[in-house]
Every structure is written in structure tokens, then in C-alpha cells.
């Protein structure tokens, strides 16, 4: 396992998700892997995190066993996309 937490951020393309990613990077939170997740309409978008470009993934297709920590930055009704 790499150093740090494997983190999933649902709603990464929204204002709250983007602010969370920025805060994690600024505070140098120990991140192993970061998974930017959103609805399928946003899948494929590119975001910046800690000097790297990350690709937004479709939350409905994500394997949640990859994440050790998850942040849900969407309204509750948006979680229906998870099954």
C-alpha cells in the first residue's frame, strides 16, 4: 500500500467537491490515490489535484472497495446513481 489514504470524492466537479480537493491538497493531507467521482455526464472531465491531472470517473461504475475514505459532496437525492 502506498503512503496515505485512498480517497473517493463523490461530487468532485461541484463547488463543494472542488473546494474539498483544494483543501486536501493545500493542507497536504496524506493521500495515496484520489478518486474524483461524479455522475456519468461529468465522467471524463479533467481536474487538478496536488499538481496532477486526474480524470473524473462515473460514480455508478466505481469500485468502492478501492477507497478507504469517502466524501459525499452531493445532495442526498443524487446518491441514487449509486444503485
MARKESE-735512 format. One record per atom (N, C-alpha, C, O): x negated, y negated, z negated. Coordinates in steps of 0.02 Angstrom, whole numbers, plus 50000, padded with zeros to 5 digits. Atoms other than C-alpha are relative to their C-alpha. Example, Ala and Ser with C-alpha at 12.3 -4.5 7.8 and 13.67 -1.06 7.14 Angstrom:
2
X = 49955	Y = 50059	Z = 50000
X = 49385	Y = 50225	Z = 49610
X = 49955	Y = 49940	Z = 50000
X = 49903	Y = 49941	Z = 49967
X = 50042	Y = 50059	Z = 50003
X = 49316	Y = 50053	Z = 49643
X = 50039	Y = 49945	Z = 49963
X = 50014	Y = 49890	Z = 49955
This chain:
83
X = 49958	Y = 50059	Z = 50000
X = 50000	Y = 50000	Z = 50000
X = 49956	Y = 49938	Z = 50000
X = 49906	Y = 49935	Z = 49964
X = 50038	Y = 50063	Z = 49999
X = 49936	Y = 49826	Z = 50041
X = 50016	Y = 49961	Z = 49936
X = 50065	Y = 49974	Z = 49902
X = 49987	Y = 50042	Z = 50058
X = 49922	Y = 49697	Z = 49904
X = 50061	Y = 49958	Z = 50012
X = 50072	Y = 49932	Z = 50067
X = 49941	Y = 50042	Z = 49995
X = 50082	Y = 49606	Z = 49870
X = 50064	Y = 50040	Z = 50011
X = 50062	Y = 50101	Z = 50020
X = 49933	Y = 49972	Z = 49993
X = 50267	Y = 49639	Z = 49887
X = 50022	Y = 50000	Z = 50073
X = 50007	Y = 49953	Z = 50110
X = 49967	Y = 49999	Z = 49935
X = 50357	Y = 49692	Z = 50045
X = 50069	Y = 49969	Z = 49990
X = 50111	Y = 49996	Z = 49954
X = 49942	Y = 50041	Z = 50014
X = 50495	Y = 49563	Z = 50053
X = 50045	Y = 49993	Z = 50062
X = 50021	Y = 49978	Z = 50117
X = 49950	Y = 50011	Z = 49948
X = 50655	Y = 49556	Z = 50156
X = 50037	Y = 49936	Z = 49984
X = 50058	Y = 49925	Z = 49926
X = 49962	Y = 50061	Z = 50009
X = 50740	Y = 49388	Z = 50181
X = 50058	Y = 50001	Z = 50049
X = 50048	Y = 49989	Z = 50109
X = 49941	Y = 50001	Z = 49958
X = 50917	Y = 49401	Z = 50246
X = 50025	Y = 49928	Z = 50005
X = 50034	Y = 49895	Z = 49955
X = 49982	Y = 50070	Z = 49989
X = 50970	Y = 49236	Z = 50323
X = 49939	Y = 49957	Z = 50009
X = 49940	Y = 49897	Z = 49994
X = 50064	Y = 50034	Z = 49993
X = 50792	Y = 49188	Z = 50364
X = 50003	Y = 49940	Z = 50048
X = 49962	Y = 49895	Z = 50042
X = 49996	Y = 50055	Z = 49951
X = 50846	Y = 49073	Z = 50507
X = 50043	Y = 49942	Z = 49975
X = 50045	Y = 49889	Z = 50007
X = 49960	Y = 50054	Z = 50028
X = 50963	Y = 48969	Z = 50398
X = 49958	Y = 49954	Z = 49957
X = 49900	Y = 49967	Z = 49945
X = 50036	Y = 50050	Z = 50040
X = 50916	Y = 48818	Z = 50293
X = 49972	Y = 50030	Z = 49935
X = 49915	Y = 50016	Z = 49917
X = 50023	Y = 49971	Z = 50063
X = 50905	Y = 48917	Z = 50130
X = 49944	Y = 50051	Z = 50013
X = 49894	Y = 50051	Z = 49977
X = 50051	Y = 49951	Z = 49984
X = 50806	Y = 49059	Z = 50209
X = 49934	Y = 49968	Z = 50020
X = 49881	Y = 49990	Z = 49999
X = 50061	Y = 50035	Z = 49980
X = 50684	Y = 48940	Z = 50291
X = 49966	Y = 49967	Z = 49941
X = 49904	Y = 49968	Z = 49936
X = 50028	Y = 50031	Z = 50060
X = 50661	Y = 48847	Z = 50126
X = 49967	Y = 50052	Z = 49956
X = 49914	Y = 50039	Z = 49926
X = 50030	Y = 49947	Z = 50040
X = 50629	Y = 49011	Z = 50036
X = 49934	Y = 50023	Z = 50030
X = 49885	Y = 50030	Z = 49993
X = 50062	Y = 49979	Z = 49968
X = 50498	Y = 49065	Z = 50163
X = 49945	Y = 49947	Z = 49989
X = 49888	Y = 49964	Z = 49975
X = 50048	Y = 50054	Z = 50011
X = 50414	Y = 48895	Z = 50148
X = 49974	Y = 50000	Z = 49928
X = 49914	Y = 49992	Z = 49917
X = 50019	Y = 49999	Z = 50070
X = 50414	Y = 48905	Z = 49958
X = 49954	Y = 50059	Z = 49984
X = 49905	Y = 50052	Z = 49949
X = 50042	Y = 49941	Z = 50011
X = 50343	Y = 49082	Z = 49956
X = 49929	Y = 49988	Z = 50027
X = 49880	Y = 50007	Z = 49995
X = 50066	Y = 50013	Z = 49971
X = 50202	Y = 49027	Z = 50071
X = 49962	Y = 49946	Z = 49961
X = 49903	Y = 49955	Z = 49946
X = 50032	Y = 50054	Z = 50036
X = 50166	Y = 48864	Z = 49979
X = 49974	Y = 50022	Z = 49932
X = 49919	Y = 50002	Z = 49911
X = 50019	Y = 49978	Z = 50067
X = 50159	Y = 48949	Z = 49810
X = 49955	Y = 50062	Z = 50001
X = 49937	Y = 50089	Z = 49949
X = 50044	Y = 49942	Z = 49990
X = 50053	Y = 49091	Z = 49881
X = 50025	Y = 50061	Z = 49962
X = 49986	Y = 50096	Z = 49929
X = 49970	Y = 49941	Z = 50030
X = 50173	Y = 49223	Z = 49819
X = 49967	Y = 50061	Z = 50031
X = 49956	Y = 50062	Z = 50091
X = 50035	Y = 49942	Z = 49973
X = 50089	Y = 49394	Z = 49837
X = 50045	Y = 50042	Z = 50047
X = 50085	Y = 50083	Z = 50024
X = 49959	Y = 49967	Z = 49949
X = 50167	Y = 49457	Z = 49999
X = 49958	Y = 50050	Z = 50038
X = 49905	Y = 50034	Z = 50064
X = 50031	Y = 49949	Z = 49957
X = 50118	Y = 49620	Z = 50083
X = 50027	Y = 49992	Z = 50071
X = 49990	Y = 49974	Z = 50117
X = 49965	Y = 50010	Z = 49936
X = 50244	Y = 49616	Z = 50226
X = 50061	Y = 49957	Z = 49987
X = 50092	Y = 49961	Z = 49934
X = 49940	Y = 50041	Z = 50004
X = 50381	Y = 49490	Z = 50257
X = 50046	Y = 50020	Z = 50058
X = 50024	Y = 50024	Z = 50115
X = 49951	Y = 49980	Z = 49949
X = 50538	Y = 49542	Z = 50350
X = 50053	Y = 49945	Z = 50003
X = 50093	Y = 49937	Z = 49958
X = 49950	Y = 50052	Z = 49988
X = 50640	Y = 49397	Z = 50419
X = 50060	Y = 50033	Z = 50034
X = 50054	Y = 50061	Z = 50088
X = 49940	Y = 49966	Z = 49975
X = 50817	Y = 49460	Z = 50445
X = 50057	Y = 49951	Z = 50011
X = 50063	Y = 49901	Z = 49976
X = 49941	Y = 50042	Z = 49984
X = 50973	Y = 49384	Z = 50521
X = 50049	Y = 50043	Z = 50040
X = 50036	Y = 50101	Z = 50054
X = 49953	Y = 49966	Z = 49956
X = 51124	Y = 49430	Z = 50623
X = 49968	Y = 50011	Z = 50068
X = 49917	Y = 49980	Z = 50085
X = 50030	Y = 49982	Z = 49936
X = 51092	Y = 49502	Z = 50794
X = 49993	Y = 49940	Z = 50047
X = 49950	Y = 49941	Z = 50091
X = 50006	Y = 50059	Z = 49957
X = 51120	Y = 49330	Z = 50876
X = 49932	Y = 49966	Z = 49992
X = 49907	Y = 49934	Z = 50039
X = 50065	Y = 50032	Z = 50013
X = 50958	Y = 49269	Z = 50796
X = 49941	Y = 50046	Z = 50007
X = 49883	Y = 50024	Z = 50004
X = 50055	Y = 49952	Z = 49993
X = 50857	Y = 49428	Z = 50818
X = 49956	Y = 49981	Z = 50059
X = 49981	Y = 49963	Z = 50112
X = 50048	Y = 50017	Z = 49948
X = 50701	Y = 49396	Z = 50919
X = 49972	Y = 49930	Z = 49993
X = 49921	Y = 49914	Z = 50024
X = 50027	Y = 50067	Z = 50012
X = 50679	Y = 49216	Z = 50861
X = 49933	Y = 50005	Z = 49964
X = 49920	Y = 50055	Z = 49930
X = 50066	Y = 50002	Z = 50032
X = 50505	Y = 49169	Z = 50801
X = 50001	Y = 49949	Z = 49943
X = 50027	Y = 49894	Z = 49951
X = 50008	Y = 50045	Z = 50057
X = 50469	Y = 49092	Z = 50630
X = 49927	Y = 50000	Z = 49979
X = 49889	Y = 50046	Z = 49995
X = 50068	Y = 50003	Z = 50028
X = 50308	Y = 49037	Z = 50546
X = 50003	Y = 50016	Z = 49926
X = 50047	Y = 49993	Z = 49890
X = 50006	Y = 49985	Z = 50071
X = 50256	Y = 49109	Z = 50379
X = 49926	Y = 50009	Z = 49984
X = 49893	Y = 50052	Z = 50012
X = 50070	Y = 49995	Z = 50023
X = 50088	Y = 49081	Z = 50296
X = 49950	Y = 50000	Z = 50057
X = 49901	Y = 50037	Z = 50054
X = 50047	Y = 50004	Z = 49944
X = 50002	Y = 49036	Z = 50459
X = 50010	Y = 50053	Z = 50053
X = 49972	Y = 50055	Z = 50101
X = 49986	Y = 49947	Z = 49952
X = 50075	Y = 49185	Z = 50552
X = 50068	Y = 49989	Z = 50033
X = 50112	Y = 49956	Z = 50004
X = 49935	Y = 50000	Z = 49968
X = 50216	Y = 49201	Z = 50676
X = 50033	Y = 50067	Z = 49986
X = 50003	Y = 50120	Z = 49997
X = 49962	Y = 49939	Z = 50012
X = 50349	Y = 49327	Z = 50626
X = 50063	Y = 50000	Z = 50042
X = 50091	Y = 49947	Z = 50057
X = 49941	Y = 49993	Z = 49958
X = 50493	Y = 49392	Z = 50730
X = 50059	Y = 50020	Z = 49957
X = 50056	Y = 50065	Z = 49916
X = 49938	Y = 49986	Z = 50037
X = 50669	Y = 49390	Z = 50660
X = 50029	Y = 50066	Z = 50025
X = 50033	Y = 50079	Z = 50086
X = 49971	Y = 49935	Z = 49984
X = 50747	Y = 49563	Z = 50654
X = 50075	Y = 50000	Z = 49986
X = 50099	Y = 49961	Z = 49945
X = 49929	Y = 49991	Z = 50011
X = 50930	Y = 49615	Z = 50663
X = 50010	Y = 50035	Z = 49933
X = 49987	Y = 50091	Z = 49923
X = 49990	Y = 49972	Z = 50067
X = 50985	Y = 49645	Z = 50483
X = 50038	Y = 50066	Z = 50001
X = 50026	Y = 50109	Z = 49959
X = 49960	Y = 49939	Z = 49996
X = 51108	Y = 49780	Z = 50535
X = 49958	Y = 50060	Z = 50020
X = 49977	Y = 50117	Z = 50006
X = 50044	Y = 49945	Z = 49977
X = 50965	Y = 49883	Z = 50609
X = 49939	Y = 50010	Z = 49955
X = 49901	Y = 50057	Z = 49965
X = 50060	Y = 49998	Z = 50043
X = 50837	Y = 49853	Z = 50471
X = 50002	Y = 50060	Z = 49953
X = 50054	Y = 50077	Z = 49925
X = 50008	Y = 49945	Z = 50048
X = 50773	Y = 49999	Z = 50367
X = 49982	Y = 49969	Z = 49932
X = 49924	Y = 49952	Z = 49920
X = 50008	Y = 50034	Z = 50064
X = 50796	Y = 49928	Z = 50192
X = 49951	Y = 50036	Z = 49953
X = 49930	Y = 50006	Z = 49903
X = 50048	Y = 49965	Z = 50043
X = 50681	Y = 50060	Z = 50116
X = 49930	Y = 49970	Z = 50008
X = 49886	Y = 49985	Z = 49968
X = 50065	Y = 50032	Z = 49990
X = 50535	Y = 49957	Z = 50185
X = 49988	Y = 49943	Z = 49950
X = 49931	Y = 49925	Z = 49936
X = 50006	Y = 50059	Z = 50044
X = 50571	Y = 49814	Z = 50064
X = 50000	Y = 50020	Z = 49927
X = 50038	Y = 50063	Z = 49905
X = 50002	Y = 49991	Z = 50072
X = 50525	Y = 49811	Z = 49881
X = 50040	Y = 49946	Z = 49965
X = 50062	Y = 49954	Z = 49908
X = 49965	Y = 50058	Z = 50027
X = 50610	Y = 49644	Z = 49853
X = 50040	Y = 49970	Z = 50057
X = 50016	Y = 49963	Z = 50113
X = 49957	Y = 50029	Z = 49948
X = 50756	Y = 49566	Z = 49947
X = 50032	Y = 49936	Z = 49975
X = 50055	Y = 49933	Z = 49918
X = 49965	Y = 50063	Z = 50013
X = 50825	Y = 49390	Z = 49952
X = 50058	Y = 49995	Z = 50049
X = 50048	Y = 50003	Z = 50110
X = 49940	Y = 50007	Z = 49958
X = 51002	Y = 49364	Z = 50018
X = 50019	Y = 49927	Z = 50002
X = 50047	Y = 49899	Z = 49955
X = 49991	Y = 50072	Z = 49992
X = 51013	Y = 49187	Z = 50084
X = 50058	Y = 49984	Z = 50047
X = 50055	Y = 49939	Z = 50088
X = 49940	Y = 50009	Z = 49958
X = 51184	Y = 49201	Z = 50166
X = 50061	Y = 50003	Z = 49955
X = 50058	Y = 50026	Z = 49898
X = 49937	Y = 49995	Z = 50036
X = 51363	Y = 49184	Z = 50111
X = 50021	Y = 50073	Z = 49995
X = 50002	Y = 50114	Z = 50037
X = 49981	Y = 49930	Z = 50014
X = 51440	Y = 49342	Z = 50041
X = 50035	Y = 50033	Z = 50059
X = 50021	Y = 50091	Z = 50073
X = 49963	Y = 49969	Z = 49944
X = 51555	Y = 49371	Z = 50190
X = 49953	Y = 50019	Z = 50057
X = 49970	Y = 50061	Z = 50098
X = 50048	Y = 49983	Z = 49948
X = 51402	Y = 49377	Z = 50302
X = 49967	Y = 50068	Z = 49990
X = 49938	Y = 50095	Z = 50036
X = 50032	Y = 49935	Z = 50015
X = 51342	Y = 49536	Z = 50217
X = 50036	Y = 50058	Z = 50034
X = 50010	Y = 50114	Z = 50034
X = 49964	Y = 49946	Z = 49966
X = 51473	Y = 49636	Z = 50312
X = 49960	Y = 50029	Z = 50057
X = 49972	Y = 50086	Z = 50077
X = 50042	Y = 49975	Z = 49945
X = 51345	Y = 49652	Z = 50451
X = 49956	Y = 50058	Z = 49978
X = 49926	Y = 50092	Z = 50020
X = 50044	Y = 49947	Z = 50025
X = 51251	Y = 49774	Z = 50339
X = 50035	Y = 50068	Z = 49995
X = 50003	Y = 50117	Z = 49976
X = 49966	Y = 49935	Z = 50000
X = 51382	Y = 49909	Z = 50352
X = 50050	Y = 50005	Z = 49949
X = 50083	Y = 50057	Z = 49943
